[in-house]
Amino acid sequence: MTREITFSVFRNRYDTQSNPITKPWNFWVQELQKSQIVEDKDTFAIVLGDIPRGRTHANNLVEHIDALGLDLDGLEESDIASIYEKLI
């Protein structure tokens, strides 16, 4: 059985209409590894959880979370390894 993951997609930071997409994990792995080159920093946003279709991105509207995203820029490899060990 393949586990499906739901992420909610928004066109940009001003978009208030959630578009939840449910796909197998392999789909998301491939999709999130694609390079995106944009002129404007304000591009699409993905919430790593399920917000009902058509609702805005607000913490109290998230029905469940399927993933965790970390911004680890500027850390040494040993720091990243330490964080990873604490998470598992």
PyMOL Python script that loads the backbone (N, CA, C, O; Angstrom):
from pymol import cmd

cmd.read_pdbstr("""\
ATOM      1  N   MET A   1       0.837  -1.176   0.000  1.00  0.00           N
ATOM      2  CA  MET A   1       0.000   0.000   0.000  1.00  0.00           C
ATOM      3  C   MET A   1       0.890   1.250   0.000  1.00  0.00           C
ATOM      4  O   MET A   1       1.826   1.344   0.794  1.00  0.00           O
ATOM      5  N   THR A   2       0.604   2.188  -0.872  1.00  0.00           N
ATOM      6  CA  THR A   2       1.339   3.431  -0.955  1.00  0.00           C
ATOM      7  C   THR A   2       0.630   4.503  -0.147  1.00  0.00           C
ATOM      8  O   THR A   2      -0.558   4.762  -0.342  1.00  0.00           O
ATOM      9  N   ARG A   3       1.365   5.118   0.754  1.00  0.00           N
ATOM     10  CA  ARG A   3       0.779   6.179   1.580  1.00  0.00           C
ATOM     11  C   ARG A   3       0.633   7.450   0.758  1.00  0.00           C
ATOM     12  O   ARG A   3       1.559   7.873   0.066  1.00  0.00           O
ATOM     13  N   GLU A   4      -0.538   8.043   0.848  1.00  0.00           N
ATOM     14  CA  GLU A   4      -0.758   9.308   0.160  1.00  0.00           C
ATOM     15  C   GLU A   4      -0.589  10.459   1.148  1.00  0.00           C
ATOM     16  O   GLU A   4      -0.952  10.348   2.319  1.00  0.00           O
ATOM     17  N   ILE A   5      -0.039  11.552   0.662  1.00  0.00           N
ATOM     18  CA  ILE A   5       0.248  12.740   1.450  1.00  0.00           C
ATOM     19  C   ILE A   5      -0.551  13.894   0.862  1.00  0.00           C
ATOM     20  O   ILE A   5      -0.638  14.036  -0.358  1.00  0.00           O
ATOM     21  N   THR A   6      -1.133  14.718   1.726  1.00  0.00           N
ATOM     22  CA  THR A   6      -1.870  15.895   1.261  1.00  0.00           C
ATOM     23  C   THR A   6      -1.121  17.150   1.645  1.00  0.00           C
ATOM     24  O   THR A   6      -0.854  17.395   2.822  1.00  0.00           O
ATOM     25  N   PHE A   7      -0.781  17.951   0.637  1.00  0.00           N
ATOM     26  CA  PHE A   7      -0.218  19.276   0.838  1.00  0.00           C
ATOM     27  C   PHE A   7      -1.188  20.277   0.240  1.00  0.00           C
ATOM     28  O   PHE A   7      -1.864  19.980  -0.745  1.00  0.00           O
ATOM     29  N   SER A   8      -1.262  21.457   0.827  1.00  0.00           N
ATOM     30  CA  SER A   8      -2.150  22.508   0.333  1.00  0.00           C
ATOM     31  C   SER A   8      -1.323  23.538  -0.425  1.00  0.00           C
ATOM     32  O   SER A   8      -0.334  24.057   0.093  1.00  0.00           O
ATOM     33  N   VAL A   9      -1.733  23.827  -1.649  1.00  0.00           N
ATOM     34  CA  VAL A   9      -0.977  24.703  -2.536  1.00  0.00           C
ATOM     35  C   VAL A   9      -1.708  26.038  -2.700  1.00  0.00           C
ATOM     36  O   VAL A   9      -2.930  26.089  -2.845  1.00  0.00           O
ATOM     37  N   PHE A  10      -0.915  27.122  -2.673  1.00  0.00           N
ATOM     38  CA  PHE A  10      -1.425  28.470  -2.888  1.00  0.00           C
ATOM     39  C   PHE A  10      -0.616  29.110  -4.016  1.00  0.00           C
ATOM     40  O   PHE A  10       0.588  28.873  -4.114  1.00  0.00           O
ATOM     41  N   ARG A  11      -1.250  29.913  -4.864  1.00  0.00           N
ATOM     42  CA  ARG A  11      -0.568  30.546  -6.011  1.00  0.00           C
ATOM     43  C   ARG A  11       0.537  31.499  -5.574  1.00  0.00           C
ATOM     44  O   ARG A  11       1.563  31.609  -6.245  1.00  0.00           O
ATOM     45  N   ASN A  12       0.333  32.195  -4.447  1.00  0.00           N
ATOM     46  CA  ASN A  12       1.319  33.141  -3.920  1.00  0.00           C
ATOM     47  C   ASN A  12       0.922  33.484  -2.489  1.00  0.00           C
ATOM     48  O   ASN A  12      -0.049  32.932  -1.973  1.00  0.00           O
ATOM     49  N   ARG A  13       1.655  34.383  -1.841  1.00  0.00           N
ATOM     50  CA  ARG A  13       1.383  34.689  -0.435  1.00  0.00           C
ATOM     51  C   ARG A  13       0.064  35.414  -0.223  1.00  0.00           C
ATOM     52  O   ARG A  13      -0.446  35.454   0.896  1.00  0.00           O
ATOM     53  N   TYR A  14      -0.495  35.988  -1.283  1.00  0.00           N
ATOM     54  CA  TYR A  14      -1.780  36.696  -1.161  1.00  0.00           C
ATOM     55  C   TYR A  14      -2.979  35.799  -1.438  1.00  0.00           C
ATOM     56  O   TYR A  14      -4.116  36.174  -1.151  1.00  0.00           O
ATOM     57  N   ASP A  15      -2.735  34.629  -1.990  1.00  0.00           N
ATOM     58  CA  ASP A  15      -3.815  33.695  -2.320  1.00  0.00           C
ATOM     59  C   ASP A  15      -4.474  33.198  -1.034  1.00  0.00           C
ATOM     60  O   ASP A  15      -3.789  32.772  -0.103  1.00  0.00           O
ATOM     61  N   THR A  16      -5.785  33.255  -0.988  1.00  0.00           N
ATOM     62  CA  THR A  16      -6.524  32.808   0.196  1.00  0.00           C
ATOM     63  C   THR A  16      -7.403  31.603  -0.109  1.00  0.00           C
ATOM     64  O   THR A  16      -8.291  31.267   0.674  1.00  0.00           O
ATOM     65  N   GLN A  17      -7.161  30.953  -1.243  1.00  0.00           N
ATOM     66  CA  GLN A  17      -7.966  29.804  -1.649  1.00  0.00           C
ATOM     67  C   GLN A  17      -7.116  28.540  -1.708  1.00  0.00           C
ATOM     68  O   GLN A  17      -6.442  28.284  -2.705  1.00  0.00           O
ATOM     69  N   SER A  18      -7.150  27.756  -0.639  1.00  0.00           N
ATOM     70  CA  SER A  18      -6.358  26.532  -0.581  1.00  0.00           C
ATOM     71  C   SER A  18      -6.750  25.558  -1.690  1.00  0.00           C
ATOM     72  O   SER A  18      -7.926  25.411  -2.025  1.00  0.00           O
ATOM     73  N   ASN A  19      -5.744  24.903  -2.246  1.00  0.00           N
ATOM     74  CA  ASN A  19      -5.958  23.834  -3.209  1.00  0.00           C
ATOM     75  C   ASN A  19      -5.228  22.598  -2.691  1.00  0.00           C
ATOM     76  O   ASN A  19      -4.076  22.363  -3.056  1.00  0.00           O
ATOM     77  N   PRO A  20      -5.893  21.796  -1.832  1.00  0.00           N
ATOM     78  CA  PRO A  20      -5.223  20.600  -1.309  1.00  0.00           C
ATOM     79  C   PRO A  20      -5.034  19.550  -2.413  1.00  0.00           C
ATOM     80  O   PRO A  20      -5.951  19.262  -3.182  1.00  0.00           O
ATOM     81  N   ILE A  21      -3.841  18.998  -2.467  1.00  0.00           N
ATOM     82  CA  ILE A  21      -3.515  17.985  -3.469  1.00  0.00           C
ATOM     83  C   ILE A  21      -3.026  16.744  -2.738  1.00  0.00           C
ATOM     84  O   ILE A  21      -2.087  16.818  -1.945  1.00  0.00           O
ATOM     85  N   THR A  22      -3.652  15.612  -2.998  1.00  0.00           N
ATOM     86  CA  THR A  22      -3.289  14.342  -2.375  1.00  0.00           C
ATOM     87  C   THR A  22      -2.640  13.450  -3.430  1.00  0.00           C
ATOM     88  O   THR A  22      -3.261  13.089  -4.430  1.00  0.00           O
ATOM     89  N   LYS A  23      -1.385  13.105  -3.184  1.00  0.00           N
ATOM     90  CA  LYS A  23      -0.617  12.268  -4.109  1.00  0.00           C
ATOM     91  C   LYS A  23       0.270  11.329  -3.297  1.00  0.00           C
ATOM     92  O   LYS A  23       0.509  11.578  -2.115  1.00  0.00           O
ATOM     93  N   PRO A  24       0.761  10.252  -3.914  1.00  0.00           N
ATOM     94  CA  PRO A  24       1.702   9.374  -3.227  1.00  0.00           C
ATOM     95  C   PRO A  24       2.994  10.124  -2.882  1.00  0.00           C
ATOM     96  O   PRO A  24       3.358  11.088  -3.554  1.00  0.00           O
ATOM     97  N   TRP A  25       3.678   9.671  -1.832  1.00  0.00           N
ATOM     98  CA  TRP A  25       4.911  10.308  -1.385  1.00  0.00           C
ATOM     99  C   TRP A  25       5.924  10.449  -2.529  1.00  0.00           C
ATOM    100  O   TRP A  25       6.585  11.482  -2.638  1.00  0.00           O
ATOM    101  N   ASN A  26       6.052   9.424  -3.384  1.00  0.00           N
ATOM    102  CA  ASN A  26       7.011   9.478  -4.493  1.00  0.00           C
ATOM    103  C   ASN A  26       6.750  10.669  -5.413  1.00  0.00           C
ATOM    104  O   ASN A  26       7.695  11.275  -5.917  1.00  0.00           O
ATOM    105  N   PHE A  27       5.489  11.010  -5.636  1.00  0.00           N
ATOM    106  CA  PHE A  27       5.155  12.180  -6.449  1.00  0.00           C
ATOM    107  C   PHE A  27       5.752  13.441  -5.825  1.00  0.00           C
ATOM    108  O   PHE A  27       6.388  14.243  -6.509  1.00  0.00           O
ATOM    109  N   TRP A  28       5.538  13.607  -4.507  1.00  0.00           N
ATOM    110  CA  TRP A  28       6.029  14.811  -3.827  1.00  0.00           C
ATOM    111  C   TRP A  28       7.547  14.872  -3.817  1.00  0.00           C
ATOM    112  O   TRP A  28       8.124  15.948  -3.975  1.00  0.00           O
ATOM    113  N   VAL A  29       8.204  13.728  -3.632  1.00  0.00           N
ATOM    114  CA  VAL A  29       9.675  13.701  -3.642  1.00  0.00           C
ATOM    115  C   VAL A  29      10.176  14.234  -4.980  1.00  0.00           C
ATOM    116  O   VAL A  29      11.064  15.086  -5.008  1.00  0.00           O
ATOM    117  N   GLN A  30       9.624  13.750  -6.083  1.00  0.00           N
ATOM    118  CA  GLN A  30      10.041  14.198  -7.407  1.00  0.00           C
ATOM    119  C   GLN A  30       9.673  15.663  -7.637  1.00  0.00           C
ATOM    120  O   GLN A  30      10.485  16.426  -8.159  1.00  0.00           O
ATOM    121  N   GLU A  31       8.476  16.057  -7.261  1.00  0.00           N
ATOM    122  CA  GLU A  31       7.990  17.416  -7.495  1.00  0.00           C
ATOM    123  C   GLU A  31       8.809  18.452  -6.718  1.00  0.00           C
ATOM    124  O   GLU A  31       9.152  19.503  -7.259  1.00  0.00           O
ATOM    125  N   LEU A  32       9.119  18.161  -5.464  1.00  0.00           N
ATOM    126  CA  LEU A  32       9.809  19.128  -4.626  1.00  0.00           C
ATOM    127  C   LEU A  32      11.316  19.198  -4.898  1.00  0.00           C
ATOM    128  O   LEU A  32      12.000  20.076  -4.373  1.00  0.00           O
ATOM    129  N   GLN A  33      11.829  18.278  -5.714  1.00  0.00           N
ATOM    130  CA  GLN A  33      13.242  18.337  -6.095  1.00  0.00           C
ATOM    131  C   GLN A  33      13.470  19.127  -7.375  1.00  0.00           C
ATOM    132  O   GLN A  33      14.618  19.378  -7.743  1.00  0.00           O
ATOM    133  N   LYS A  34      12.406  19.522  -8.060  1.00  0.00           N
ATOM    134  CA  LYS A  34      12.540  20.281  -9.298  1.00  0.00           C
ATOM    135  C   LYS A  34      13.009  21.695  -8.993  1.00  0.00           C
ATOM    136  O   LYS A  34      12.514  22.350  -8.077  1.00  0.00           O
ATOM    137  N   SER A  35      13.974  22.148  -9.780  1.00  0.00           N
ATOM    138  CA  SER A  35      14.446  23.521  -9.637  1.00  0.00           C
ATOM    139  C   SER A  35      13.386  24.480 -10.153  1.00  0.00           C
ATOM    140  O   SER A  35      12.757  24.242 -11.184  1.00  0.00           O
ATOM    141  N   GLN A  36      13.203  25.557  -9.424  1.00  0.00           N
ATOM    142  CA  GLN A  36      12.249  26.594  -9.823  1.00  0.00           C
ATOM    143  C   GLN A  36      13.002  27.913  -9.914  1.00  0.00           C
ATOM    144  O   GLN A  36      13.557  28.385  -8.922  1.00  0.00           O
ATOM    145  N   ILE A  37      13.022  28.504 -11.095  1.00  0.00           N
ATOM    146  CA  ILE A  37      13.639  29.817 -11.275  1.00  0.00           C
ATOM    147  C   ILE A  37      12.511  30.799 -11.539  1.00  0.00           C
ATOM    148  O   ILE A  37      11.755  30.657 -12.499  1.00  0.00           O
ATOM    149  N   VAL A  38      12.410  31.797 -10.672  1.00  0.00           N
ATOM    150  CA  VAL A  38      11.341  32.790 -10.799  1.00  0.00           C
ATOM    151  C   VAL A  38      11.932  34.190 -10.740  1.00  0.00           C
ATOM    152  O   VAL A  38      12.970  34.415 -10.119  1.00  0.00           O
ATOM    153  N   GLU A  39      11.258  35.125 -11.392  1.00  0.00           N
ATOM    154  CA  GLU A  39      11.693  36.520 -11.374  1.00  0.00           C
ATOM    155  C   GLU A  39      11.311  37.188 -10.062  1.00  0.00           C
ATOM    156  O   GLU A  39      12.065  37.997  -9.522  1.00  0.00           O
ATOM    157  N   ASP A  40      10.143  36.843  -9.560  1.00  0.00           N
ATOM    158  CA  ASP A  40       9.617  37.472  -8.354  1.00  0.00           C
ATOM    159  C   ASP A  40       9.701  36.467  -7.208  1.00  0.00           C
ATOM    160  O   ASP A  40       9.321  35.306  -7.366  1.00  0.00           O
ATOM    161  N   LYS A  41      10.194  36.910  -6.065  1.00  0.00           N
ATOM    162  CA  LYS A  41      10.328  36.008  -4.919  1.00  0.00           C
ATOM    163  C   LYS A  41       8.964  35.483  -4.454  1.00  0.00           C
ATOM    164  O   LYS A  41       8.884  34.399  -3.875  1.00  0.00           O
ATOM    165  N   ASP A  42       7.901  36.240  -4.702  1.00  0.00           N
ATOM    166  CA  ASP A  42       6.562  35.829  -4.276  1.00  0.00           C
ATOM    167  C   ASP A  42       5.970  34.864  -5.305  1.00  0.00           C
ATOM    168  O   ASP A  42       5.298  35.275  -6.251  1.00  0.00           O
ATOM    169  N   THR A  43       6.233  33.591  -5.100  1.00  0.00           N
ATOM    170  CA  THR A  43       5.753  32.558  -6.018  1.00  0.00           C
ATOM    171  C   THR A  43       4.820  31.631  -5.248  1.00  0.00           C
ATOM    172  O   THR A  43       4.388  31.969  -4.146  1.00  0.00           O
ATOM    173  N   PHE A  44       4.507  30.484  -5.805  1.00  0.00           N
ATOM    174  CA  PHE A  44       3.575  29.567  -5.156  1.00  0.00           C
ATOM    175  C   PHE A  44       4.094  29.141  -3.791  1.00  0.00           C
ATOM    176  O   PHE A  44       5.294  29.187  -3.520  1.00  0.00           O
ATOM    177  N   ALA A  45       3.170  28.728  -2.944  1.00  0.00           N
ATOM    178  CA  ALA A  45       3.521  28.277  -1.597  1.00  0.00           C
ATOM    179  C   ALA A  45       2.862  26.929  -1.344  1.00  0.00           C
ATOM    180  O   ALA A  45       1.744  26.676  -1.792  1.00  0.00           O
ATOM    181  N   ILE A  46       3.559  26.081  -0.630  1.00  0.00           N
ATOM    182  CA  ILE A  46       3.015  24.777  -0.268  1.00  0.00           C
ATOM    183  C   ILE A  46       2.981  24.682   1.247  1.00  0.00           C
ATOM    184  O   ILE A  46       3.998  24.864   1.916  1.00  0.00           O
ATOM    185  N   VAL A  47       1.814  24.399   1.776  1.00  0.00           N
ATOM    186  CA  VAL A  47       1.664  24.126   3.207  1.00  0.00           C
ATOM    187  C   VAL A  47       1.780  22.615   3.361  1.00  0.00           C
ATOM    188  O   VAL A  47       1.059  21.874   2.692  1.00  0.00           O
ATOM    189  N   LEU A  48       2.665  22.149   4.222  1.00  0.00           N
ATOM    190  CA  LEU A  48       2.938  20.719   4.363  1.00  0.00           C
ATOM    191  C   LEU A  48       1.886  20.028   5.229  1.00  0.00           C
ATOM    192  O   LEU A  48       2.206  19.262   6.138  1.00  0.00           O
ATOM    193  N   GLY A  49       0.652  20.314   4.926  1.00  0.00           N
ATOM    194  CA  GLY A  49      -0.482  19.737   5.635  1.00  0.00           C
ATOM    195  C   GLY A  49      -1.754  20.021   4.859  1.00  0.00           C
ATOM    196  O   GLY A  49      -1.713  20.604   3.776  1.00  0.00           O
ATOM    197  N   ASP A  50      -2.866  19.615   5.409  1.00  0.00           N
ATOM    198  CA  ASP A  50      -4.145  19.727   4.725  1.00  0.00           C
ATOM    199  C   ASP A  50      -4.971  20.883   5.287  1.00  0.00           C
ATOM    200  O   ASP A  50      -5.361  20.877   6.455  1.00  0.00           O
ATOM    201  N   ILE A  51      -5.227  21.867   4.439  1.00  0.00           N
ATOM    202  CA  ILE A  51      -6.150  22.957   4.741  1.00  0.00           C
ATOM    203  C   ILE A  51      -7.331  22.754   3.802  1.00  0.00           C
ATOM    204  O   ILE A  51      -7.123  22.587   2.601  1.00  0.00           O
ATOM    205  N   PRO A  52      -8.565  22.762   4.306  1.00  0.00           N
ATOM    206  CA  PRO A  52      -9.712  22.512   3.445  1.00  0.00           C
ATOM    207  C   PRO A  52      -9.716  23.405   2.196  1.00  0.00           C
ATOM    208  O   PRO A  52      -9.328  24.572   2.247  1.00  0.00           O
ATOM    209  N   ARG A  53     -10.164  22.826   1.079  1.00  0.00           N
ATOM    210  CA  ARG A  53     -10.220  23.547  -0.196  1.00  0.00           C
ATOM    211  C   ARG A  53     -10.958  24.872  -0.033  1.00  0.00           C
ATOM    212  O   ARG A  53     -12.030  24.949   0.569  1.00  0.00           O
ATOM    213  N   GLY A  54     -10.338  25.916  -0.595  1.00  0.00           N
ATOM    214  CA  GLY A  54     -10.964  27.221  -0.602  1.00  0.00           C
ATOM    215  C   GLY A  54     -10.745  28.046   0.651  1.00  0.00           C
ATOM    216  O   GLY A  54     -11.186  29.193   0.713  1.00  0.00           O
ATOM    217  N   ARG A  55     -10.070  27.488   1.659  1.00  0.00           N
ATOM    218  CA  ARG A  55      -9.820  28.220   2.908  1.00  0.00           C
ATOM    219  C   ARG A  55      -8.448  28.884   2.842  1.00  0.00           C
ATOM    220  O   ARG A  55      -7.594  28.487   2.050  1.00  0.00           O
ATOM    221  N   THR A  56      -8.249  29.880   3.667  1.00  0.00           N
ATOM    222  CA  THR A  56      -6.984  30.602   3.686  1.00  0.00           C
ATOM    223  C   THR A  56      -5.929  29.855   4.495  1.00  0.00           C
ATOM    224  O   THR A  56      -6.238  28.914   5.226  1.00  0.00           O
ATOM    225  N   HIS A  57      -4.681  30.289   4.351  1.00  0.00           N
ATOM    226  CA  HIS A  57      -3.584  29.640   5.083  1.00  0.00           C
ATOM    227  C   HIS A  57      -3.478  30.270   6.467  1.00  0.00           C
ATOM    228  O   HIS A  57      -2.880  31.331   6.647  1.00  0.00           O
ATOM    229  N   ALA A  58      -4.069  29.592   7.426  1.00  0.00           N
ATOM    230  CA  ALA A  58      -4.047  30.008   8.827  1.00  0.00           C
ATOM    231  C   ALA A  58      -3.802  28.779   9.686  1.00  0.00           C
ATOM    232  O   ALA A  58      -4.339  27.705   9.413  1.00  0.00           O
ATOM    233  N   ASN A  59      -2.998  28.936  10.714  1.00  0.00           N
ATOM    234  CA  ASN A  59      -2.634  27.801  11.565  1.00  0.00           C
ATOM    235  C   ASN A  59      -3.845  27.036  12.087  1.00  0.00           C
ATOM    236  O   ASN A  59      -3.821  25.806  12.140  1.00  0.00           O
ATOM    237  N   ASN A  60      -4.894  27.742  12.472  1.00  0.00           N
ATOM    238  CA  ASN A  60      -6.053  27.067  13.068  1.00  0.00           C
ATOM    239  C   ASN A  60      -6.904  26.324  12.046  1.00  0.00           C
ATOM    240  O   ASN A  60      -7.838  25.623  12.433  1.00  0.00           O
ATOM    241  N   LEU A  61      -6.615  26.452  10.763  1.00  0.00           N
ATOM    242  CA  LEU A  61      -7.382  25.744   9.733  1.00  0.00           C
ATOM    243  C   LEU A  61      -6.705  24.459   9.259  1.00  0.00           C
ATOM    244  O   LEU A  61      -7.302  23.681   8.515  1.00  0.00           O
ATOM    245  N   VAL A  62      -5.466  24.236   9.687  1.00  0.00           N
ATOM    246  CA  VAL A  62      -4.749  23.022   9.271  1.00  0.00           C
ATOM    247  C   VAL A  62      -5.399  21.816   9.945  1.00  0.00           C
ATOM    248  O   VAL A  62      -5.440  21.728  11.172  1.00  0.00           O
ATOM    249  N   GLU A  63      -5.908  20.887   9.128  1.00  0.00           N
ATOM    250  CA  GLU A  63      -6.582  19.700   9.670  1.00  0.00           C
ATOM    251  C   GLU A  63      -5.594  18.636  10.114  1.00  0.00           C
ATOM    252  O   GLU A  63      -5.824  17.963  11.119  1.00  0.00           O
ATOM    253  N   HIS A  64      -4.509  18.475   9.390  1.00  0.00           N
ATOM    254  CA  HIS A  64      -3.432  17.580   9.816  1.00  0.00           C
ATOM    255  C   HIS A  64      -2.158  17.950   9.072  1.00  0.00           C
ATOM    256  O   HIS A  64      -2.206  18.587   8.020  1.00  0.00           O
ATOM    257  N   ILE A  65      -1.025  17.549   9.624  1.00  0.00           N
ATOM    258  CA  ILE A  65       0.282  17.849   9.048  1.00  0.00           C
ATOM    259  C   ILE A  65       0.915  16.537   8.605  1.00  0.00           C
ATOM    260  O   ILE A  65       0.982  15.576   9.371  1.00  0.00           O
ATOM    261  N   ASP A  66       1.378  16.510   7.357  1.00  0.00           N
ATOM    262  CA  ASP A  66       1.987  15.302   6.812  1.00  0.00           C
ATOM    263  C   ASP A  66       3.503  15.366   6.712  1.00  0.00           C
ATOM    264  O   ASP A  66       4.139  14.351   6.426  1.00  0.00           O
ATOM    265  N   ALA A  67       4.099  16.533   6.941  1.00  0.00           N
ATOM    266  CA  ALA A  67       5.549  16.654   6.776  1.00  0.00           C
ATOM    267  C   ALA A  67       6.073  17.804   7.624  1.00  0.00           C
ATOM    268  O   ALA A  67       5.312  18.598   8.177  1.00  0.00           O
ATOM    269  N   LEU A  68       7.380  17.867   7.705  1.00  0.00           N
ATOM    270  CA  LEU A  68       8.063  18.919   8.438  1.00  0.00           C
ATOM    271  C   LEU A  68       9.104  19.520   7.503  1.00  0.00           C
ATOM    272  O   LEU A  68       9.872  18.789   6.878  1.00  0.00           O
ATOM    273  N   GLY A  69       9.133  20.829   7.406  1.00  0.00           N
ATOM    274  CA  GLY A  69      10.122  21.515   6.594  1.00  0.00           C
ATOM    275  C   GLY A  69      11.031  22.334   7.482  1.00  0.00           C
ATOM    276  O   GLY A  69      10.567  23.033   8.383  1.00  0.00           O
ATOM    277  N   LEU A  70      12.324  22.249   7.231  1.00  0.00           N
ATOM    278  CA  LEU A  70      13.299  23.000   8.015  1.00  0.00           C
ATOM    279  C   LEU A  70      14.154  23.851   7.081  1.00  0.00           C
ATOM    280  O   LEU A  70      14.573  23.380   6.024  1.00  0.00           O
ATOM    281  N   ASP A  71      14.412  25.087   7.459  1.00  0.00           N
ATOM    282  CA  ASP A  71      15.304  25.963   6.719  1.00  0.00           C
ATOM    283  C   ASP A  71      16.641  25.937   7.450  1.00  0.00           C
ATOM    284  O   ASP A  71      16.786  26.557   8.504  1.00  0.00           O
ATOM    285  N   LEU A  72      17.616  25.224   6.896  1.00  0.00           N
ATOM    286  CA  LEU A  72      18.882  24.993   7.587  1.00  0.00           C
ATOM    287  C   LEU A  72      20.066  25.646   6.878  1.00  0.00           C
ATOM    288  O   LEU A  72      21.179  25.122   6.922  1.00  0.00           O
ATOM    289  N   ASP A  73      19.835  26.778   6.228  1.00  0.00           N
ATOM    290  CA  ASP A  73      20.912  27.472   5.531  1.00  0.00           C
ATOM    291  C   ASP A  73      22.017  27.899   6.490  1.00  0.00           C
ATOM    292  O   ASP A  73      21.749  28.333   7.611  1.00  0.00           O
ATOM    293  N   GLY A  74      23.247  27.771   6.043  1.00  0.00           N
ATOM    294  CA  GLY A  74      24.382  28.282   6.789  1.00  0.00           C
ATOM    295  C   GLY A  74      24.875  27.411   7.927  1.00  0.00           C
ATOM    296  O   GLY A  74      25.774  27.814   8.664  1.00  0.00           O
ATOM    297  N   LEU A  75      24.307  26.228   8.085  1.00  0.00           N
ATOM    298  CA  LEU A  75      24.767  25.338   9.162  1.00  0.00           C
ATOM    299  C   LEU A  75      25.891  24.428   8.675  1.00  0.00           C
ATOM    300  O   LEU A  75      25.966  24.071   7.499  1.00  0.00           O
ATOM    301  N   GLU A  76      26.747  24.071   9.600  1.00  0.00           N
ATOM    302  CA  GLU A  76      27.795  23.093   9.303  1.00  0.00           C
ATOM    303  C   GLU A  76      27.165  21.705   9.177  1.00  0.00           C
ATOM    304  O   GLU A  76      26.101  21.440   9.736  1.00  0.00           O
ATOM    305  N   GLU A  77      27.828  20.840   8.446  1.00  0.00           N
ATOM    306  CA  GLU A  77      27.339  19.470   8.251  1.00  0.00           C
ATOM    307  C   GLU A  77      27.126  18.760   9.585  1.00  0.00           C
ATOM    308  O   GLU A  77      26.164  18.007   9.741  1.00  0.00           O
ATOM    309  N   SER A  78      28.005  18.992  10.535  1.00  0.00           N
ATOM    310  CA  SER A  78      27.877  18.338  11.845  1.00  0.00           C
ATOM    311  C   SER A  78      26.630  18.831  12.587  1.00  0.00           C
ATOM    312  O   SER A  78      25.981  18.055  13.288  1.00  0.00           O
ATOM    313  N   ASP A  79      26.293  20.116  12.435  1.00  0.00           N
ATOM    314  CA  ASP A  79      25.078  20.652  13.057  1.00  0.00           C
ATOM    315  C   ASP A  79      23.826  20.012  12.448  1.00  0.00           C
ATOM    316  O   ASP A  79      22.882  19.663  13.156  1.00  0.00           O
ATOM    317  N   ILE A  80      23.843  19.870  11.137  1.00  0.00           N
ATOM    318  CA  ILE A  80      22.700  19.246  10.446  1.00  0.00           C
ATOM    319  C   ILE A  80      22.564  17.791  10.895  1.00  0.00           C
ATOM    320  O   ILE A  80      21.454  17.320  11.143  1.00  0.00           O
ATOM    321  N   ALA A  81      23.675  17.084  11.000  1.00  0.00           N
ATOM    322  CA  ALA A  81      23.638  15.686  11.461  1.00  0.00           C
ATOM    323  C   ALA A  81      23.083  15.596  12.874  1.00  0.00           C
ATOM    324  O   ALA A  81      22.320  14.680  13.181  1.00  0.00           O
ATOM    325  N   SER A  82      23.453  16.526  13.728  1.00  0.00           N
ATOM    326  CA  SER A  82      22.948  16.540  15.106  1.00  0.00           C
ATOM    327  C   SER A  82      21.437  16.780  15.147  1.00  0.00           C
ATOM    328  O   SER A  82      20.718  16.131  15.907  1.00  0.00           O
ATOM    329  N   ILE A  83      20.970  17.709  14.329  1.00  0.00           N
ATOM    330  CA  ILE A  83      19.528  17.992  14.274  1.00  0.00           C
ATOM    331  C   ILE A  83      18.790  16.751  13.777  1.00  0.00           C
ATOM    332  O   ILE A  83      17.757  16.370  14.328  1.00  0.00           O
ATOM    333  N   TYR A  84      19.331  16.125  12.732  1.00  0.00           N
ATOM    334  CA  TYR A  84      18.695  14.928  12.173  1.00  0.00           C
ATOM    335  C   TYR A  84      18.594  13.825  13.226  1.00  0.00           C
ATOM    336  O   TYR A  84      17.552  13.181  13.349  1.00  0.00           O
ATOM    337  N   GLU A  85      19.662  13.606  13.980  1.00  0.00           N
ATOM    338  CA  GLU A  85      19.657  12.570  15.026  1.00  0.00           C
ATOM    339  C   GLU A  85      18.600  12.857  16.080  1.00  0.00           C
ATOM    340  O   GLU A  85      17.967  11.929  16.583  1.00  0.00           O
ATOM    341  N   LYS A  86      18.399  14.112  16.420  1.00  0.00           N
ATOM    342  CA  LYS A  86      17.387  14.470  17.412  1.00  0.00           C
ATOM    343  C   LYS A  86      15.973  14.266  16.886  1.00  0.00           C
ATOM    344  O   LYS A  86      15.060  13.978  17.660  1.00  0.00           O
ATOM    345  N   LEU A  87      15.783  14.411  15.587  1.00  0.00           N
ATOM    346  CA  LEU A  87      14.453  14.250  14.995  1.00  0.00           C
ATOM    347  C   LEU A  87      14.038  12.794  14.862  1.00  0.00           C
ATOM    348  O   LEU A  87      12.854  12.471  14.958  1.00  0.00           O
ATOM    349  N   ILE A  88      15.009  11.916  14.642  1.00  0.00           N
ATOM    350  CA  ILE A  88      14.642  10.520  14.468  1.00  0.00           C
ATOM    351  C   ILE A  88      14.687   9.863  15.813  1.00  0.00           C
ATOM    352  O   ILE A  88      14.414   8.669  15.926  1.00  0.00           O
TER     353      ILE A  88
END
""", "prot")
cmd.dss("prot")
cmd.show_as("cartoon", "prot")
cmd.util.cbc("prot")
cmd.orient("prot")
